Amino acid sequence: MSKNLHIDWIACDGRGLCSELLPALLGRDEWGYPLVREPQNGDGSNLSIAASDEAAAADAVQLCPVRALRLDASHQR
C-alpha cells in the first residue's frame, strides 16, 4: 500500500514549503503554488508518494501553515 498526497487548492496560499520538502515531486509556479511534476491522468491535486518520500511528505503535511495537505493510504490495483 502506498500513500497519496492530496493538495487542497482552496486552502493553499502558495507559501511553497511543500515544494521545498518534496522538490523531486513538486515544482512551484510564479506565485509559489505547488505544481505536481508528473500529474497522473491530468490530476494535479493528488500525488502518489513512494515509500522513500513518505517521511518528507509527512513533514510537508505537518508543517503546512494553512493545512492544505493531506496524506492518505492509497489502494492500488
mmCIF file of the N, C-alpha and C atoms, coordinates in Angstrom:
data_MODEL
# 
_entry.id   MODEL 
# 
loop_
_atom_site.group_PDB 
_atom_site.id 
_atom_site.type_symbol 
_atom_site.label_atom_id 
_atom_site.label_alt_id 
_atom_site.label_comp_id 
_atom_site.label_asym_id 
_atom_site.label_entity_id 
_atom_site.label_seq_id 
_atom_site.pdbx_PDB_ins_code 
_atom_site.Cartn_x 
_atom_site.Cartn_y 
_atom_site.Cartn_z 
_atom_site.occupancy 
_atom_site.B_iso_or_equiv 
_atom_site.pdbx_formal_charge 
_atom_site.auth_seq_id 
_atom_site.auth_comp_id 
_atom_site.auth_asym_id 
_atom_site.auth_atom_id 
_atom_site.pdbx_PDB_model_num 
ATOM 1   N N  . MET A 1 1  ? 0.850  -1.177 0.000   1.00 0.00 ? 1  MET A N  1 
ATOM 2   C CA . MET A 1 1  ? 0.000  0.000  0.000   1.00 0.00 ? 1  MET A CA 1 
ATOM 3   C C  . MET A 1 1  ? 0.897  1.242  0.000   1.00 0.00 ? 1  MET A C  1 
ATOM 4   N N  . SER A 1 2  ? 0.625  2.159  -0.909  1.00 0.00 ? 2  SER A N  1 
ATOM 5   C CA . SER A 1 2  ? 1.382  3.409  -0.962  1.00 0.00 ? 2  SER A CA 1 
ATOM 6   C C  . SER A 1 2  ? 0.561  4.527  -0.347  1.00 0.00 ? 2  SER A C  1 
ATOM 7   N N  . LYS A 1 3  ? 1.137  5.704  -0.309  1.00 0.00 ? 3  LYS A N  1 
ATOM 8   C CA . LYS A 1 3  ? 0.450  6.872  0.235   1.00 0.00 ? 3  LYS A CA 1 
ATOM 9   C C  . LYS A 1 3  ? 0.102  7.824  -0.901  1.00 0.00 ? 3  LYS A C  1 
ATOM 10  N N  . ASN A 1 4  ? -0.916 8.627  -0.665  1.00 0.00 ? 4  ASN A N  1 
ATOM 11  C CA . ASN A 1 4  ? -1.379 9.627  -1.612  1.00 0.00 ? 4  ASN A CA 1 
ATOM 12  C C  . ASN A 1 4  ? -1.344 10.986 -0.919  1.00 0.00 ? 4  ASN A C  1 
ATOM 13  N N  . LEU A 1 5  ? -0.692 11.959 -1.550  1.00 0.00 ? 5  LEU A N  1 
ATOM 14  C CA . LEU A 1 5  ? -0.659 13.319 -1.026  1.00 0.00 ? 5  LEU A CA 1 
ATOM 15  C C  . LEU A 1 5  ? -1.727 14.122 -1.757  1.00 0.00 ? 5  LEU A C  1 
ATOM 16  N N  . HIS A 1 6  ? -2.648 14.684 -1.009  1.00 0.00 ? 6  HIS A N  1 
ATOM 17  C CA . HIS A 1 6  ? -3.725 15.489 -1.593  1.00 0.00 ? 6  HIS A CA 1 
ATOM 18  C C  . HIS A 1 6  ? -3.465 16.961 -1.292  1.00 0.00 ? 6  HIS A C  1 
ATOM 19  N N  . ILE A 1 7  ? -3.586 17.804 -2.321  1.00 0.00 ? 7  ILE A N  1 
ATOM 20  C CA . ILE A 1 7  ? -3.435 19.257 -2.171  1.00 0.00 ? 7  ILE A CA 1 
ATOM 21  C C  . ILE A 1 7  ? -4.815 19.884 -2.222  1.00 0.00 ? 7  ILE A C  1 
ATOM 22  N N  . ASP A 1 8  ? -5.175 20.604 -1.172  1.00 0.00 ? 8  ASP A N  1 
ATOM 23  C CA . ASP A 1 8  ? -6.450 21.327 -1.104  1.00 0.00 ? 8  ASP A CA 1 
ATOM 24  C C  . ASP A 1 8  ? -6.208 22.729 -1.664  1.00 0.00 ? 8  ASP A C  1 
ATOM 25  N N  . TRP A 1 9  ? -6.602 22.932 -2.919  1.00 0.00 ? 9  TRP A N  1 
ATOM 26  C CA . TRP A 1 9  ? -6.325 24.204 -3.590  1.00 0.00 ? 9  TRP A CA 1 
ATOM 27  C C  . TRP A 1 9  ? -7.068 25.382 -2.975  1.00 0.00 ? 9  TRP A C  1 
ATOM 28  N N  . ILE A 1 10 ? -8.182 25.133 -2.341  1.00 0.00 ? 10 ILE A N  1 
ATOM 29  C CA . ILE A 1 10 ? -8.927 26.224 -1.684  1.00 0.00 ? 10 ILE A CA 1 
ATOM 30  C C  . ILE A 1 10 ? -8.157 26.737 -0.479  1.00 0.00 ? 10 ILE A C  1 
ATOM 31  N N  . ALA A 1 11 ? -7.546 25.829 0.273   1.00 0.00 ? 11 ALA A N  1 
ATOM 32  C CA . ALA A 1 11 ? -6.809 26.215 1.479   1.00 0.00 ? 11 ALA A CA 1 
ATOM 33  C C  . ALA A 1 11 ? -5.406 26.745 1.170   1.00 0.00 ? 11 ALA A C  1 
ATOM 34  N N  . CYS A 1 12 ? -4.784 26.258 0.090   1.00 0.00 ? 12 CYS A N  1 
ATOM 35  C CA . CYS A 1 12 ? -3.398 26.613 -0.222  1.00 0.00 ? 12 CYS A CA 1 
ATOM 36  C C  . CYS A 1 12 ? -3.269 28.103 -0.510  1.00 0.00 ? 12 CYS A C  1 
ATOM 37  N N  . ASP A 1 13 ? -2.216 28.712 0.064   1.00 0.00 ? 13 ASP A N  1 
ATOM 38  C CA . ASP A 1 13 ? -1.975 30.121 -0.237  1.00 0.00 ? 13 ASP A CA 1 
ATOM 39  C C  . ASP A 1 13 ? -0.597 30.357 -0.855  1.00 0.00 ? 13 ASP A C  1 
ATOM 40  N N  . GLY A 1 14 ? 0.019  29.276 -1.342  1.00 0.00 ? 14 GLY A N  1 
ATOM 41  C CA . GLY A 1 14 ? 1.229  29.406 -2.145  1.00 0.00 ? 14 GLY A CA 1 
ATOM 42  C C  . GLY A 1 14 ? 2.491  29.772 -1.399  1.00 0.00 ? 14 GLY A C  1 
ATOM 43  N N  . ARG A 1 15 ? 2.687  29.274 -0.211  1.00 0.00 ? 15 ARG A N  1 
ATOM 44  C CA . ARG A 1 15 ? 3.918  29.575 0.522   1.00 0.00 ? 15 ARG A CA 1 
ATOM 45  C C  . ARG A 1 15 ? 5.105  28.770 0.020   1.00 0.00 ? 15 ARG A C  1 
ATOM 46  N N  . GLY A 1 16 ? 4.849  27.607 -0.603  1.00 0.00 ? 16 GLY A N  1 
ATOM 47  C CA . GLY A 1 16 ? 5.904  26.841 -1.251  1.00 0.00 ? 16 GLY A CA 1 
ATOM 48  C C  . GLY A 1 16 ? 6.704  25.902 -0.374  1.00 0.00 ? 16 GLY A C  1 
ATOM 49  N N  . LEU A 1 17 ? 6.346  25.767 0.880   1.00 0.00 ? 17 LEU A N  1 
ATOM 50  C CA . LEU A 1 17 ? 7.093  24.881 1.774   1.00 0.00 ? 17 LEU A CA 1 
ATOM 51  C C  . LEU A 1 17 ? 7.054  23.437 1.289   1.00 0.00 ? 17 LEU A C  1 
ATOM 52  N N  . CYS A 1 18 ? 5.913  22.987 0.799   1.00 0.00 ? 18 CYS A N  1 
ATOM 53  C CA . CYS A 1 18 ? 5.797  21.600 0.341   1.00 0.00 ? 18 CYS A CA 1 
ATOM 54  C C  . CYS A 1 18 ? 6.739  21.320 -0.826  1.00 0.00 ? 18 CYS A C  1 
ATOM 55  N N  . SER A 1 19 ? 6.888  22.279 -1.719  1.00 0.00 ? 19 SER A N  1 
ATOM 56  C CA . SER A 1 19 ? 7.781  22.061 -2.859  1.00 0.00 ? 19 SER A CA 1 
ATOM 57  C C  . SER A 1 19 ? 9.243  22.074 -2.428  1.00 0.00 ? 19 SER A C  1 
ATOM 58  N N  . GLU A 1 20 ? 9.555  22.736 -1.332  1.00 0.00 ? 20 GLU A N  1 
ATOM 59  C CA . GLU A 1 20 ? 10.914 22.698 -0.800  1.00 0.00 ? 20 GLU A CA 1 
ATOM 60  C C  . GLU A 1 20 ? 11.209 21.349 -0.153  1.00 0.00 ? 20 GLU A C  1 
ATOM 61  N N  . LEU A 1 21 ? 10.208 20.745 0.474   1.00 0.00 ? 21 LEU A N  1 
ATOM 62  C CA . LEU A 1 21 ? 10.387 19.462 1.137   1.00 0.00 ? 21 LEU A CA 1 
ATOM 63  C C  . LEU A 1 21 ? 10.313 18.289 0.165   1.00 0.00 ? 21 LEU A C  1 
ATOM 64  N N  . LEU A 1 22 ? 9.633  18.465 -0.959  1.00 0.00 ? 22 LEU A N  1 
ATOM 65  C CA . LEU A 1 22 ? 9.466  17.404 -1.963  1.00 0.00 ? 22 LEU A CA 1 
ATOM 66  C C  . LEU A 1 22 ? 9.862  17.913 -3.350  1.00 0.00 ? 22 LEU A C  1 
ATOM 67  N N  . PRO A 1 23 ? 11.100 18.388 -3.516  1.00 0.00 ? 23 PRO A N  1 
ATOM 68  C CA . PRO A 1 23 ? 11.482 19.014 -4.788  1.00 0.00 ? 23 PRO A CA 1 
ATOM 69  C C  . PRO A 1 23 ? 11.449 18.087 -5.998  1.00 0.00 ? 23 PRO A C  1 
ATOM 70  N N  . ALA A 1 24 ? 11.619 16.794 -5.803  1.00 0.00 ? 24 ALA A N  1 
ATOM 71  C CA . ALA A 1 24 ? 11.578 15.868 -6.940  1.00 0.00 ? 24 ALA A CA 1 
ATOM 72  C C  . ALA A 1 24 ? 10.151 15.628 -7.419  1.00 0.00 ? 24 ALA A C  1 
ATOM 73  N N  . LEU A 1 25 ? 9.173  15.902 -6.549  1.00 0.00 ? 25 LEU A N  1 
ATOM 74  C CA . LEU A 1 25 ? 7.768  15.628 -6.878  1.00 0.00 ? 25 LEU A CA 1 
ATOM 75  C C  . LEU A 1 25 ? 6.955  16.878 -7.167  1.00 0.00 ? 25 LEU A C  1 
ATOM 76  N N  . LEU A 1 26 ? 7.325  17.990 -6.531  1.00 0.00 ? 26 LEU A N  1 
ATOM 77  C CA . LEU A 1 26 ? 6.559  19.225 -6.663  1.00 0.00 ? 26 LEU A CA 1 
ATOM 78  C C  . LEU A 1 26 ? 7.447  20.373 -7.115  1.00 0.00 ? 26 LEU A C  1 
ATOM 79  N N  . GLY A 1 27 ? 6.976  21.102 -8.106  1.00 0.00 ? 27 GLY A N  1 
ATOM 80  C CA . GLY A 1 27 ? 7.623  22.339 -8.514  1.00 0.00 ? 27 GLY A CA 1 
ATOM 81  C C  . GLY A 1 27 ? 6.799  23.490 -7.950  1.00 0.00 ? 27 GLY A C  1 
ATOM 82  N N  . ARG A 1 28 ? 7.050  24.686 -8.442  1.00 0.00 ? 28 ARG A N  1 
ATOM 83  C CA . ARG A 1 28 ? 6.312  25.865 -7.986  1.00 0.00 ? 28 ARG A CA 1 
ATOM 84  C C  . ARG A 1 28 ? 6.021  26.771 -9.174  1.00 0.00 ? 28 ARG A C  1 
ATOM 85  N N  . ASP A 1 29 ? 4.826  27.351 -9.168  1.00 0.00 ? 29 ASP A N  1 
ATOM 86  C CA . ASP A 1 29 ? 4.543  28.329 -10.220 1.00 0.00 ? 29 ASP A CA 1 
ATOM 87  C C  . ASP A 1 29 ? 5.089  29.688 -9.777  1.00 0.00 ? 29 ASP A C  1 
ATOM 88  N N  . GLU A 1 30 ? 4.886  30.710 -10.595 1.00 0.00 ? 30 GLU A N  1 
ATOM 89  C CA . GLU A 1 30 ? 5.461  32.025 -10.281 1.00 0.00 ? 30 GLU A CA 1 
ATOM 90  C C  . GLU A 1 30 ? 4.869  32.680 -9.037  1.00 0.00 ? 30 GLU A C  1 
ATOM 91  N N  . TRP A 1 31 ? 3.749  32.171 -8.537  1.00 0.00 ? 31 TRP A N  1 
ATOM 92  C CA . TRP A 1 31 ? 3.140  32.716 -7.326  1.00 0.00 ? 31 TRP A CA 1 
ATOM 93  C C  . TRP A 1 31 ? 3.445  31.870 -6.092  1.00 0.00 ? 31 TRP A C  1 
ATOM 94  N N  . GLY A 1 32 ? 4.200  30.785 -6.275  1.00 0.00 ? 32 GLY A N  1 
ATOM 95  C CA . GLY A 1 32 ? 4.574  29.937 -5.150  1.00 0.00 ? 32 GLY A CA 1 
ATOM 96  C C  . GLY A 1 32 ? 3.693  28.718 -4.937  1.00 0.00 ? 32 GLY A C  1 
ATOM 97  N N  . TYR A 1 33 ? 2.659  28.561 -5.756  1.00 0.00 ? 33 TYR A N  1 
ATOM 98  C CA . TYR A 1 33 ? 1.764  27.412 -5.602  1.00 0.00 ? 33 TYR A CA 1 
ATOM 99  C C  . TYR A 1 33 ? 2.443  26.148 -6.121  1.00 0.00 ? 33 TYR A C  1 
ATOM 100 N N  . PRO A 1 34 ? 2.202  25.012 -5.458  1.00 0.00 ? 34 PRO A N  1 
ATOM 101 C CA . PRO A 1 34 ? 2.852  23.771 -5.882  1.00 0.00 ? 34 PRO A CA 1 
ATOM 102 C C  . PRO A 1 34 ? 2.298  23.253 -7.202  1.00 0.00 ? 34 PRO A C  1 
ATOM 103 N N  . LEU A 1 35 ? 3.194  22.672 -7.981  1.00 0.00 ? 35 LEU A N  1 
ATOM 104 C CA . LEU A 1 35 ? 2.826  22.028 -9.234  1.00 0.00 ? 35 LEU A CA 1 
ATOM 105 C C  . LEU A 1 35 ? 3.331  20.595 -9.179  1.00 0.00 ? 35 LEU A C  1 
ATOM 106 N N  . VAL A 1 36 ? 2.442  19.651 -9.403  1.00 0.00 ? 36 VAL A N  1 
ATOM 107 C CA . VAL A 1 36 ? 2.845  18.249 -9.455  1.00 0.00 ? 36 VAL A CA 1 
ATOM 108 C C  . VAL A 1 36 ? 3.686  18.069 -10.710 1.00 0.00 ? 36 VAL A C  1 
ATOM 109 N N  . ARG A 1 37 ? 4.902  17.602 -10.548 1.00 0.00 ? 37 ARG A N  1 
ATOM 110 C CA . ARG A 1 37 ? 5.824  17.476 -11.688 1.00 0.00 ? 37 ARG A CA 1 
ATOM 111 C C  . ARG A 1 37 ? 5.342  16.458 -12.719 1.00 0.00 ? 37 ARG A C  1 
ATOM 112 N N  . GLU A 1 38 ? 4.749  15.365 -12.261 1.00 0.00 ? 38 GLU A N  1 
ATOM 113 C CA . GLU A 1 38 ? 4.251  14.339 -13.178 1.00 0.00 ? 38 GLU A CA 1 
ATOM 114 C C  . GLU A 1 38 ? 2.813  13.976 -12.819 1.00 0.00 ? 38 GLU A C  1 
ATOM 115 N N  . PRO A 1 39 ? 1.842  14.825 -13.218 1.00 0.00 ? 39 PRO A N  1 
ATOM 116 C CA . PRO A 1 39 ? 0.441  14.538 -12.895 1.00 0.00 ? 39 PRO A CA 1 
ATOM 117 C C  . PRO A 1 39 ? -0.019 13.227 -13.532 1.00 0.00 ? 39 PRO A C  1 
ATOM 118 N N  . GLN A 1 40 ? -0.822 12.492 -12.804 1.00 0.00 ? 40 GLN A N  1 
ATOM 119 C CA . GLN A 1 40 ? -1.381 11.246 -13.322 1.00 0.00 ? 40 GLN A CA 1 
ATOM 120 C C  . GLN A 1 40 ? -2.791 11.510 -13.809 1.00 0.00 ? 40 GLN A C  1 
ATOM 121 N N  . ASN A 1 41 ? -3.039 11.233 -15.077 1.00 0.00 ? 41 ASN A N  1 
ATOM 122 C CA . ASN A 1 41 ? -4.354 11.454 -15.686 1.00 0.00 ? 41 ASN A CA 1 
ATOM 123 C C  . ASN A 1 41 ? -4.804 12.902 -15.554 1.00 0.00 ? 41 ASN A C  1 
ATOM 124 N N  . GLY A 1 42 ? -3.867 13.833 -15.602 1.00 0.00 ? 42 GLY A N  1 
ATOM 125 C CA . GLY A 1 42 ? -4.197 15.247 -15.522 1.00 0.00 ? 42 GLY A CA 1 
ATOM 126 C C  . GLY A 1 42 ? -4.592 15.734 -14.141 1.00 0.00 ? 42 GLY A C  1 
ATOM 127 N N  . ASP A 1 43 ? -4.413 14.894 -13.133 1.00 0.00 ? 43 ASP A N  1 
ATOM 128 C CA . ASP A 1 43 ? -4.811 15.246 -11.768 1.00 0.00 ? 43 ASP A CA 1 
ATOM 129 C C  . ASP A 1 43 ? -3.656 15.914 -11.041 1.00 0.00 ? 43 ASP A C  1 
ATOM 130 N N  . GLY A 1 44 ? -3.754 17.212 -10.852 1.00 0.00 ? 44 GLY A N  1 
ATOM 131 C CA . GLY A 1 44 ? -2.719 17.956 -10.142 1.00 0.00 ? 44 GLY A CA 1 
ATOM 132 C C  . GLY A 1 44 ? -3.006 18.118 -8.669  1.00 0.00 ? 44 GLY A C  1 
ATOM 133 N N  . SER A 1 45 ? -4.032 17.441 -8.171  1.00 0.00 ? 45 SER A N  1 
ATOM 134 C CA . SER A 1 45 ? -4.395 17.559 -6.759  1.00 0.00 ? 45 SER A CA 1 
ATOM 135 C C  . SER A 1 45 ? -3.967 16.361 -5.930  1.00 0.00 ? 45 SER A C  1 
ATOM 136 N N  . ASN A 1 46 ? -3.687 15.248 -6.575  1.00 0.00 ? 46 ASN A N  1 
ATOM 137 C CA . ASN A 1 46 ? -3.318 14.027 -5.868  1.00 0.00 ? 46 ASN A CA 1 
ATOM 138 C C  . ASN A 1 46 ? -2.030 13.473 -6.443  1.00 0.00 ? 46 ASN A C  1 
ATOM 139 N N  . LEU A 1 47 ? -1.163 13.033 -5.553  1.00 0.00 ? 47 LEU A N  1 
ATOM 140 C CA . LEU A 1 47 ? 0.153  12.578 -5.948  1.00 0.00 ? 47 LEU A CA 1 
ATOM 141 C C  . LEU A 1 47 ? 0.495  11.304 -5.198  1.00 0.00 ? 47 LEU A C  1 
ATOM 142 N N  . SER A 1 48 ? 0.850  10.261 -5.926  1.00 0.00 ? 48 SER A N  1 
ATOM 143 C CA . SER A 1 48 ? 1.284  9.016  -5.292  1.00 0.00 ? 48 SER A CA 1 
ATOM 144 C C  . SER A 1 48 ? 2.673  9.233  -4.712  1.00 0.00 ? 48 SER A C  1 
ATOM 145 N N  . ILE A 1 49 ? 2.849  8.817  -3.467  1.00 0.00 ? 49 ILE A N  1 
ATOM 146 C CA . ILE A 1 49 ? 4.108  9.004  -2.758  1.00 0.00 ? 49 ILE A CA 1 
ATOM 147 C C  . ILE A 1 49 ? 4.795  7.659  -2.583  1.00 0.00 ? 49 ILE A C  1 
ATOM 148 N N  . ALA A 1 50 ? 6.033  7.561  -3.028  1.00 0.00 ? 50 ALA A N  1 
ATOM 149 C CA . ALA A 1 50 ? 6.824  6.342  -2.841  1.00 0.00 ? 50 ALA A CA 1 
ATOM 150 C C  . ALA A 1 50 ? 7.233  6.231  -1.372  1.00 0.00 ? 50 ALA A C  1 
ATOM 151 N N  . ALA A 1 51 ? 7.517  5.024  -0.949  1.00 0.00 ? 51 ALA A N  1 
ATOM 152 C CA . ALA A 1 51 ? 7.928  4.785  0.441   1.00 0.00 ? 51 ALA A CA 1 
ATOM 153 C C  . ALA A 1 51 ? 9.127  5.647  0.821   1.00 0.00 ? 51 ALA A C  1 
ATOM 154 N N  . SER A 1 52 ? 10.030 5.875  -0.116  1.00 0.00 ? 52 SER A N  1 
ATOM 155 C CA . SER A 1 52 ? 11.230 6.673  0.160   1.00 0.00 ? 52 SER A CA 1 
ATOM 156 C C  . SER A 1 52 ? 10.917 8.153  0.401   1.00 0.00 ? 52 SER A C  1 
ATOM 157 N N  . ASP A 1 53 ? 9.752  8.620  -0.028  1.00 0.00 ? 53 ASP A N  1 
ATOM 158 C CA . ASP A 1 53 ? 9.361  10.021 0.148   1.00 0.00 ? 53 ASP A CA 1 
ATOM 159 C C  . ASP A 1 53 ? 8.313  10.219 1.239   1.00 0.00 ? 53 ASP A C  1 
ATOM 160 N N  . GLU A 1 54 ? 7.886  9.142  1.889   1.00 0.00 ? 54 GLU A N  1 
ATOM 161 C CA . GLU A 1 54 ? 6.813  9.254  2.878   1.00 0.00 ? 54 GLU A CA 1 
ATOM 162 C C  . GLU A 1 54 ? 7.170  10.161 4.049   1.00 0.00 ? 54 GLU A C  1 
ATOM 163 N N  . ALA A 1 55 ? 8.395  10.095 4.542   1.00 0.00 ? 55 ALA A N  1 
ATOM 164 C CA . ALA A 1 55 ? 8.787  10.938 5.681   1.00 0.00 ? 55 ALA A CA 1 
ATOM 165 C C  . ALA A 1 55 ? 8.740  12.416 5.299   1.00 0.00 ? 55 ALA A C  1 
ATOM 166 N N  . ALA A 1 56 ? 9.254  12.767 4.118   1.00 0.00 ? 56 ALA A N  1 
ATOM 167 C CA . ALA A 1 56 ? 9.226  14.160 3.663   1.00 0.00 ? 56 ALA A CA 1 
ATOM 168 C C  . ALA A 1 56 ? 7.794  14.625 3.428   1.00 0.00 ? 56 ALA A C  1 
ATOM 169 N N  . ALA A 1 57 ? 6.946  13.734 2.889   1.00 0.00 ? 57 ALA A N  1 
ATOM 170 C CA . ALA A 1 57 ? 5.543  14.088 2.665   1.00 0.00 ? 57 ALA A CA 1 
ATOM 171 C C  . ALA A 1 57 ? 4.829  14.313 3.998   1.00 0.00 ? 57 ALA A C  1 
ATOM 172 N N  . ALA A 1 58 ? 5.113  13.472 4.983   1.00 0.00 ? 58 ALA A N  1 
ATOM 173 C CA . ALA A 1 58 ? 4.516  13.643 6.312   1.00 0.00 ? 58 ALA A CA 1 
ATOM 174 C C  . ALA A 1 58 ? 4.974  14.962 6.935   1.00 0.00 ? 58 ALA A C  1 
ATOM 175 N N  . ASP A 1 59 ? 6.245  15.320 6.742   1.00 0.00 ? 59 ASP A N  1 
ATOM 176 C CA . ASP A 1 59 ? 6.745  16.610 7.235   1.00 0.00 ? 59 ASP A CA 1 
ATOM 177 C C  . ASP A 1 59 ? 6.017  17.762 6.549   1.00 0.00 ? 59 ASP A C  1 
ATOM 178 N N  . ALA A 1 60 ? 5.819  17.657 5.235   1.00 0.00 ? 60 ALA A N  1 
ATOM 179 C CA . ALA A 1 60 ? 5.126  18.713 4.494   1.00 0.00 ? 60 ALA A CA 1 
ATOM 180 C C  . ALA A 1 60 ? 3.705  18.901 5.012   1.00 0.00 ? 60 ALA A C  1 
ATOM 181 N N  . VAL A 1 61 ? 3.014  17.796 5.275   1.00 0.00 ? 61 VAL A N  1 
ATOM 182 C CA . VAL A 1 61 ? 1.648  17.870 5.810   1.00 0.00 ? 61 VAL A CA 1 
ATOM 183 C C  . VAL A 1 61 ? 1.659  18.546 7.173   1.00 0.00 ? 61 VAL A C  1 
ATOM 184 N N  . GLN A 1 62 ? 2.577  18.127 8.015   1.00 0.00 ? 62 GLN A N  1 
ATOM 185 C CA . GLN A 1 62 ? 2.629  18.647 9.381   1.00 0.00 ? 62 GLN A CA 1 
ATOM 186 C C  . GLN A 1 62 ? 3.049  20.120 9.429   1.00 0.00 ? 62 GLN A C  1 
ATOM 187 N N  . LEU A 1 63 ? 3.932  20.522 8.519   1.00 0.00 ? 63 LEU A N  1 
ATOM 188 C CA . LEU A 1 63 ? 4.472  21.882 8.554   1.00 0.00 ? 63 LEU A CA 1 
ATOM 189 C C  . LEU A 1 63 ? 3.705  22.891 7.711   1.00 0.00 ? 63 LEU A C  1 
ATOM 190 N N  . CYS A 1 64 ? 2.764  22.423 6.894   1.00 0.00 ? 64 CYS A N  1 
ATOM 191 C CA . CYS A 1 64 ? 1.990  23.353 6.069   1.00 0.00 ? 64 CYS A CA 1 
ATOM 192 C C  . CYS A 1 64 ? 1.241  24.338 6.983   1.00 0.00 ? 64 CYS A C  1 
ATOM 193 N N  . PRO A 1 65 ? 1.521  25.631 6.854   1.00 0.00 ? 65 PRO A N  1 
ATOM 194 C CA . PRO A 1 65 ? 0.927  26.602 7.775   1.00 0.00 ? 65 PRO A CA 1 
ATOM 195 C C  . PRO A 1 65 ? -0.587 26.774 7.630   1.00 0.00 ? 65 PRO A C  1 
ATOM 196 N N  . VAL A 1 66 ? -1.148 26.348 6.496   1.00 0.00 ? 66 VAL A N  1 
ATOM 197 C CA . VAL A 1 66 ? -2.589 26.507 6.296   1.00 0.00 ? 66 VAL A CA 1 
ATOM 198 C C  . VAL A 1 66 ? -3.310 25.164 6.189   1.00 0.00 ? 66 VAL A C  1 
ATOM 199 N N  . ARG A 1 67 ? -2.596 24.083 6.484   1.00 0.00 ? 67 ARG A N  1 
ATOM 200 C CA . ARG A 1 67 ? -3.168 22.726 6.477   1.00 0.00 ? 67 ARG A CA 1 
ATOM 201 C C  . ARG A 1 67 ? -3.829 22.385 5.140   1.00 0.00 ? 67 ARG A C  1 
ATOM 202 N N  . ALA A 1 68 ? -3.113 22.689 4.059   1.00 0.00 ? 68 ALA A N  1 
ATOM 203 C CA . ALA A 1 68 ? -3.640 22.451 2.717   1.00 0.00 ? 68 ALA A CA 1 
ATOM 204 C C  . ALA A 1 68 ? -3.240 21.085 2.157   1.00 0.00 ? 68 ALA A C  1 
ATOM 205 N N  . LEU A 1 69 ? -2.554 20.273 2.963   1.00 0.00 ? 69 LEU A N  1 
ATOM 206 C CA . LEU A 1 69 ? -2.102 18.965 2.506   1.00 0.00 ? 69 LEU A CA 1 
ATOM 207 C C  . LEU A 1 69 ? -2.670 17.868 3.387   1.00 0.00 ? 69 LEU A C  1 
ATOM 208 N N  . ARG A 1 70 ? -2.910 16.716 2.747   1.00 0.00 ? 70 ARG A N  1 
ATOM 209 C CA . ARG A 1 70 ? -3.393 15.535 3.489   1.00 0.00 ? 70 ARG A CA 1 
ATOM 210 C C  . ARG A 1 70 ? -2.698 14.310 2.916   1.00 0.00 ? 70 ARG A C  1 
ATOM 211 N N  . LEU A 1 71 ? -2.279 13.412 3.774   1.00 0.00 ? 71 LEU A N  1 
ATOM 212 C CA . LEU A 1 71 ? -1.630 12.175 3.362   1.00 0.00 ? 71 LEU A CA 1 
ATOM 213 C C  . LEU A 1 71 ? -2.542 11.018 3.710   1.00 0.00 ? 71 LEU A C  1 
ATOM 214 N N  . ASP A 1 72 ? -2.954 10.277 2.692   1.00 0.00 ? 72 ASP A N  1 
ATOM 215 C CA . ASP A 1 72 ? -3.892 9.162  2.868   1.00 0.00 ? 72 ASP A CA 1 
ATOM 216 C C  . ASP A 1 72 ? -3.266 7.882  2.332   1.00 0.00 ? 72 ASP A C  1 
ATOM 217 N N  . ALA A 1 73 ? -3.791 6.761  2.793   1.00 0.00 ? 73 ALA A N  1 
ATOM 218 C CA . ALA A 1 73 ? -3.420 5.468  2.218   1.00 0.00 ? 73 ALA A CA 1 
ATOM 219 C C  . ALA A 1 73 ? -4.048 5.379  0.834   1.00 0.00 ? 73 ALA A C  1 
ATOM 220 N N  . SER A 1 74 ? -3.296 4.890  -0.105  1.00 0.00 ? 74 SER A N  1 
ATOM 221 C CA . SER A 1 74 ? -3.758 4.753  -1.480  1.00 0.00 ? 74 SER A CA 1 
ATOM 222 C C  . SER A 1 74 ? -3.860 3.263  -1.792  1.00 0.00 ? 74 SER A C  1 
ATOM 223 N N  . HIS A 1 75 ? -4.984 2.849  -2.304  1.00 0.00 ? 75 HIS A N  1 
ATOM 224 C CA . HIS A 1 75 ? -5.196 1.448  -2.657  1.00 0.00 ? 75 HIS A CA 1 
ATOM 225 C C  . HIS A 1 75 ? -5.008 1.303  -4.154  1.00 0.00 ? 75 HIS A C  1 
ATOM 226 N N  . GLN A 1 76 ? -3.892 0.692  -4.557  1.00 0.00 ? 76 GLN A N  1 
ATOM 227 C CA . GLN A 1 76 ? -3.628 0.493  -5.973  1.00 0.00 ? 76 GLN A CA 1 
ATOM 228 C C  . GLN A 1 76 ? -3.992 -0.926 -6.368  1.00 0.00 ? 76 GLN A C  1 
ATOM 229 N N  . ARG A 1 77 ? -4.503 -1.080 -7.561  1.00 0.00 ? 77 ARG A N  1 
ATOM 230 C CA . ARG A 1 77 ? -4.881 -2.395 -8.072  1.00 0.00 ? 77 ARG A CA 1 
ATOM 231 C C  . ARG A 1 77 ? -3.831 -2.906 -9.002  1.00 0.00 ? 77 ARG A C  1 
# 
